[in-house]
Amino acid sequence: MGAEPEMMHVEAVDREGLRRRVKDPFYQNTTSILAMENDQVLGRIEYHFYGKN
């Protein structure tokens, strides 16, 4: 969070942006879990898988 504090929170959820991101090949090895209640974000976990050939 110290390196990118502006990326650690949002004022509103961009649902269309999320849908586009899910389809983007760049994020194929990334999984995000977004916890929401009453249209409020409670938390988020994101993890990445890296491989080496």
Secondary structure, DSSP 4 states (H G I P E B T S, - for coil): --S-GGGS--SS--HHHHHHHHH-GGGTTEEEEEEEETTEEEEEEEEE-----
